[in-house]
Amino acid sequence: MSSVTVSPKFQVVIPKDVRDRMQLAPGQKMQVISYGDRIELVPVRPVRSMRGFLKGMNTSFERESDRA
C-alpha cells in the first residue's frame, strides 16, 4: 500500500506503480467519490471501451406477465 501527501494546493501524486497498473495517462479524467472517511478515484473510461463487456451474458429469464 502506498501513501501520498496532500500539497498546500490540495493536490496528490498517484504513485508510479499504481499509475502503471491502472494504465493511467496524463490528462485522464477521474471521478472522485467520497464514502464516509475515505476518497476513491475512479478512472473515467470512454464508452467505446465498454463495447462487448456483456458478451456471453445469460439473457434467458422469466419475464413478468405484463411485459412483451
N, C-alpha and C positions, 0 to 999 in steps of 0.2 A: 504494500500500500504506500502510495506517495503522499507527501504533504506539500502544500503550497502556502505562500504568504500573500495576503491582500495588500496591495500597494496603497499609497496615500490617495491615489485616484480610483480606488476600489477595483483594480484590475488584478487578474491572476494569470499565471502562465501555466498552461497544461503541459505536464511533463512529457518529454520526447517519447518515452516508451508507450505512454497512453495514446499520444497522437499517432504513432506508427500503428499500434494495434487497432485503433478505431478508424484508420485511414482518413484522418482529418487533413484539410488543406487550408492554407491561408485565405481569409475572407469568407470561409464557410459559415453559414448561419447556424445558430444553436438556439434551441428552445430552452428557456430557463424555468424550472418548476421548483416551487418551494413546498416541502412537506414537513410541517411542524418545525423541527430544529435542523433540517438538512436542506441542501440545494442540489438539484440534479440538472445537468446539462445534457440535452438530448440533441444529437445532430439532426438537422432538417435535411432529409434526402429528397431528391427530385422524384416526382410522381412516376416518371418513366422507369426509375429503378425498381418500382413495385410491380412492374409487369410480370405476370406469371407466378406471383408468390402464393396464389391459392391453387396452383396446378395440382391435381390429384386429390383435391378435397372431396369427401363423400357428400354428395348432394341429394342422396335418397333419404328422405324423411317424410313422415306423415304430415300432410297439410291440414289446416283447420277446415271444417266443412264449408265455411262461407268464403273460402279462397279458391280461385280457379287454378 
